[in-house]
Amino acid sequence: MKLVNLTKPVGLLLGSVFLWGISSTGFAAGTAPGTPISNQARLNYDVGGNAQTAIDSDGDPGTAGVQTTNFVVDRKVDMTVVKNGDATVIPNSTDQSLAFTLTNTGNGTQGYLLTTIAGVNGTDDDFNMSTVRIYVDVDSSGTFNTGDTLYTGGSNAGDLAPDASVKLLIVSNTPATPVDADTSLYHLVAQATDAGTTTPTVATSGTDDPAVVDTAFADGAGTAGIDVARDGRHSDSGTYTVASAAVTVTKTSAVTDDGFGNGAPNAKAIPGATVTYTIVVDNSGGSVAASSLVLTDALQVANVTFTAASVAFDSGCTGATSDSFATPTLTMNVGTVAAGATCTITFDVTIN
């Protein structure tokens, strides 16, 4: 009986084909690179109703004997960066956090390099944060604290096993100049490296070699402009949005008593007349309260005399309000003005 090579057609074959060998049970990360896969098919058939000797497939007809068909699993490189949330910041605040998760969704242990990119995304870039750095979020809190570990360019990043994740933070300081609703966008970019090194992983080009562990990139395109699909890196972006008070101050005066029983609007600013100053602290355009507000007013004491106990705060001035006068300066502790509110303060002077 002549053995039939299963790579060629066989006529009048009645029977079944069976496969056996090492099976590949795939989990989330997939079979590990370098895992050998060995299979062989067996053909059972008959001719004219007579059973024939089963034929095993030959994976290498050029080698003596009947060989199994073999290959090794290649390396899938797929790092995934996902933003966990944006951040609301106040001007002049420090150590503000954007939270991310980096996951190794490939099938082998992977190193990585991290960088940040200030994004250009339409209206999402009214300003840049300062002192931008990356931390490992040790307690996975999503916010920076002193127990977190500063990332220093790969030297302390560690490798990620398949399906393993690490929590990361972009931490930066908010300048004093941004105004309410200004935004600043940042991308976190992870570049895949060979395990235990800072050498970027390189994909295998050309024809697949069944006996060699080749490397294939499987990442999708990220948010950063430099990050395209299947380039060995991945990115996502988070946005800092400023929440700030939008405070303005106006001051007006009116003669409320000219000393002859006349009040505004007909009273004249003559010696002996009482002048009432009205100061309005306006936070109607802000999204957060303005607190610890202190007004100082240096009076022209050669020409006017402050009227003691004349300072009055309306209901828009909340919290601890008080005043004191030390020639020539009147100090008014306004307290707090809520978002969307105004606070009005009045006081009197007499023209000398």
C-alpha positions in Angstrom: 0.0 0.0 0.0 1.4 3.4 -1.0 1.2 6.2 1.5 -0.8 9.2 0.2 0.5 12.7 0.8 -2.5 14.6 2.1 -1.3 17.7 0.3 -2.6 16.0 -2.9 -6.2 15.1 -3.8 -7.3 11.6 -3.2 -10.3 10.2 -5.0 -12.9 7.7 -3.8 -12.2 8.5 -0.1 -15.0 7.6 2.2 -14.3 8.2 5.9 -13.3 10.9 8.4 -10.3 13.1 9.1 -9.2 13.6 12.8 -6.8 16.1 14.3 -4.7 15.6 17.5 -1.8 17.3 19.2 -1.3 20.3 21.5 -4.5 22.4 21.8 -4.4 26.1 22.3 -6.8 27.3 25.1 -7.1 31.1 24.7 -7.6 33.4 27.6 -7.9 37.1 27.5 -4.2 37.6 26.7 -4.0 34.6 24.5 -1.4 31.8 24.2 2.1 32.7 25.3 4.6 33.5 22.6 6.9 30.6 21.8 4.3 28.0 22.7 4.8 25.0 20.2 1.7 23.9 18.3 2.0 20.4 16.8 -0.8 18.8 14.8 -1.3 15.8 12.5 -4.3 14.7 10.5 -5.3 11.1 10.1 -7.3 9.9 7.1 -9.6 6.9 7.3 -11.1 5.7 4.1 -12.2 2.7 2.1 -12.0 1.7 -1.6 -14.8 -0.4 -3.1 -16.2 -1.0 0.4 -12.9 -2.4 1.7 -11.3 -0.5 4.6 -7.8 0.8 3.8 -4.9 1.6 6.1 -5.2 5.0 7.7 -3.0 7.7 6.4 -1.3 10.3 8.6 -0.6 13.8 7.2 3.1 14.6 6.5 4.1 18.1 7.6 7.5 18.0 5.9 7.5 15.8 2.8 11.1 16.6 2.2 12.2 14.8 5.4 12.2 11.0 5.8 9.2 9.6 7.7 5.8 11.1 8.3 6.3 14.5 10.1 3.8 16.4 12.3 2.9 20.0 11.2 4.6 22.4 13.7 4.7 26.1 14.4 5.3 28.3 17.4 2.9 31.1 18.6 4.2 34.5 17.7 4.3 37.6 20.0 1.3 39.9 20.0 2.2 43.4 21.2 -0.8 45.4 22.4 -0.5 48.1 25.1 -3.8 49.9 25.9 -4.0 53.2 27.7 -7.4 54.2 29.1 -8.3 57.5 30.8 -10.1 57.1 34.1 -11.3 60.6 34.4 -10.8 64.3 33.8 -9.9 66.9 36.4 -11.3 70.2 37.6 -8.6 72.6 38.8 -8.4 76.0 40.4 -5.9 78.7 39.2 -2.6 78.5 41.1 -3.3 75.0 42.4 -0.5 72.4 42.6 -0.2 68.6 42.1 -3.4 68.2 40.0 -4.0 64.7 38.6 -5.3 63.1 35.4 -5.8 59.3 36.0 -5.1 56.5 33.5 -4.8 52.7 33.4 -2.2 51.0 31.2 -2.9 47.4 30.4 -0.8 44.8 28.6 -3.4 43.2 26.3 -0.7 41.3 24.4 0.3 37.7 25.0 3.8 38.2 26.4 5.5 40.2 29.2 6.1 43.7 28.0 8.1 46.7 29.1 7.0 50.3 28.3 8.1 53.9 28.1 5.8 56.7 29.0 5.6 60.3 27.7 3.1 63.1 27.9 2.0 65.4 25.0 0.1 68.6 25.4 -2.8 68.2 23.0 -4.0 70.4 20.3 -7.7 69.7 20.1 -9.8 72.7 19.1 -10.9 74.6 22.1 -9.4 72.0 24.6 -6.1 73.9 24.9 -6.7 77.4 26.3 -3.5 77.1 28.4 -0.7 74.7 29.4 -0.2 73.3 32.8 3.3 73.5 34.4 5.8 71.1 35.9 4.1 68.1 34.1 5.3 64.7 35.3 4.1 61.1 35.5 3.5 59.1 38.7 2.6 55.4 39.4 -0.6 55.6 41.3 0.5 53.2 44.1 -2.8 53.2 46.0 -5.0 53.4 42.8 -6.8 56.4 44.3 -6.9 58.3 41.1 -5.4 61.4 42.8 -1.8 62.3 43.6 -0.5 61.7 47.2 3.0 61.5 48.7 3.0 57.6 48.5 2.9 57.6 44.7 6.1 56.9 42.8 7.6 59.3 40.3 8.1 57.7 36.9 11.7 58.4 35.7 11.8 57.4 32.1 11.6 53.7 32.3 14.1 53.0 35.0 11.4 52.2 37.5 8.5 51.4 35.4 8.7 47.6 35.7 7.3 45.1 33.2 3.7 44.1 32.7 2.7 40.4 32.4 -0.1 39.6 30.0 -3.5 41.0 31.2 -1.6 43.0 34.0 -2.4 46.7 34.5 -0.8 49.7 36.2 -2.5 52.8 37.4 -0.8 56.0 36.3 -1.2 59.8 36.9 -0.3 62.9 34.9 0.5 65.3 37.7 1.0 69.0 37.1 0.5 72.6 38.5 -2.1 75.1 37.3 -0.9 78.6 36.4 -2.5 81.6 38.0 -3.6 83.1 34.7 -6.4 80.7 33.3 -10.0 81.8 33.8 -13.2 80.0 34.5 -14.0 77.2 32.0 -10.5 77.3 30.3 -9.2 73.8 29.4 -5.9 72.1 28.9 -5.7 68.6 27.3 -2.9 66.1 27.8 -2.2 62.7 26.2 -0.4 59.9 28.0 1.5 57.8 25.5 2.9 54.3 26.2 5.5 52.9 23.9 6.0 49.1 24.1 9.6 48.0 24.9 11.3 44.6 25.1 10.8 43.2 28.6 13.5 44.4 31.1 14.8 47.1 28.7 14.0 50.5 27.4 14.5 49.4 23.8 11.3 49.9 21.8 9.9 46.7 20.5 10.2 46.2 16.7 7.6 44.3 14.7 8.8 41.5 12.5 8.6 42.3 8.8 8.4 39.9 5.8 7.2 36.3 5.7 6.2 34.5 8.9 8.6 31.8 10.0 6.7 29.0 11.7 9.7 28.0 13.7 10.5 31.5 15.0 8.7 33.7 17.5 7.9 36.7 15.3 6.5 40.0 16.7 3.2 41.6 15.5 1.7 44.9 16.7 -2.0 44.7 17.4 -2.6 48.1 19.0 -5.3 50.5 17.8 -4.8 54.2 17.1 -4.8 56.4 20.2 -5.6 60.0 20.8 -2.2 61.5 20.2 -1.4 62.6 16.7 1.8 60.6 16.6 -0.1 57.4 17.6 -1.5 55.4 14.7 -2.8 51.8 14.6 -0.3 49.0 14.9 2.7 51.2 15.7 3.7 49.6 19.1 2.3 52.4 21.2 -1.1 53.6 22.5 -2.4 56.8 24.0 -5.5 58.4 25.6 -6.1 61.9 26.7 -7.5 63.7 29.7 -8.6 67.3 30.2 -8.0 69.8 33.0 -10.9 72.2 33.2 -10.6 75.4 35.3 -13.2 76.2 37.9 -12.7 79.7 39.1 -14.3 82.7 40.6 -14.8 85.6 38.2 -14.6 88.6 40.5 -15.0 92.2 39.6 -15.2 95.2 42.0 -17.0 98.5 41.4 -17.1 101.5 43.7 -19.6 104.5 43.5 -20.3 107.4 45.8 -23.4 109.5 46.5 -24.0 112.5 48.8 -26.7 111.2 51.2 -26.9 114.2 53.5 -25.6 117.7 52.7 -26.1 118.9 56.3 -29.3 120.8 55.4 -31.6 117.9 55.3 -31.1 117.3 51.6 -30.3 113.8 50.3 -29.4 112.2 47.0 -29.8 113.1 44.2 -30.0 116.8 44.9 -27.6 117.1 47.9 -24.3 118.7 47.1 -20.8 117.6 48.1 -20.0 120.5 50.4 -18.0 120.5 53.6 -20.0 118.8 56.3 -21.9 116.7 53.9 -22.1 112.9 54.3 -20.9 110.8 51.4 -21.8 107.1 51.2 -19.5 104.8 49.3 -20.9 101.6 47.8 -18.6 98.8 46.8 -20.0 95.8 44.9 -17.9 92.6 44.7 -19.4 90.6 41.8 -18.8 86.8 41.3 -21.8 86.3 39.0 -19.6 85.0 36.2 -17.7 82.4 38.4 -18.4 78.7 38.8 -16.9 78.5 42.4 -17.0 80.7 45.4 -14.4 83.4 46.1 -13.3 83.3 49.7 -11.0 85.1 52.1 -11.9 88.4 50.3 -10.3 91.5 51.9 -10.9 95.0 50.7 -8.6 97.8 51.6 -9.4 101.5 50.9 -6.9 104.2 51.6 -9.1 107.3 52.3 -8.1 110.8 51.5 -8.1 111.7 55.2 -7.0 115.3 54.6 -10.3 115.9 53.0 -12.7 113.4 54.5 -13.3 111.7 57.9 -14.4 108.1 58.2 -17.6 107.6 60.0 -17.0 105.0 62.7 -19.3 101.9 62.7 -20.8 102.9 59.3 -19.6 99.8 57.4 -22.5 97.5 56.4 -22.4 94.2 54.5 -25.4 92.8 52.7 -26.5 89.2 52.6 -24.3 88.4 49.6 -21.3 88.7 51.9 -21.3 85.4 53.7 -19.0 84.0 56.3 -16.8 86.1 58.6 -17.3 89.8 57.8 -15.6 92.5 59.8 -13.9 95.9 59.4 -11.2 98.0 61.0 -9.8 101.5 60.4 -6.2 102.5 60.9 -5.6 106.0 59.5 -5.8 106.3 56.5 -6.8 102.7 55.6 -10.2 101.1 56.0 -9.9 97.3 55.9 -13.0 95.2 55.2 -13.0 91.5 55.6 -15.7 90.5 53.1 -15.7 86.8 53.8 -17.1 84.7 50.9 -19.0 85.5 47.8 -20.7 82.4 46.3 -20.6 81.5 42.6 -23.2 83.6 40.8 -23.6 86.0 43.7 -22.7 89.6 44.5 -21.8 91.2 47.8 -22.5 94.9 48.5 -20.6 96.9 51.2 -21.4 100.5 52.1 -19.7 103.0 54.4 -19.8 106.7 55.1 -17.3 109.6 55.2 -17.8 113.3 56.1 -16.3 116.0 53.9 -13.9 118.1 56.0 
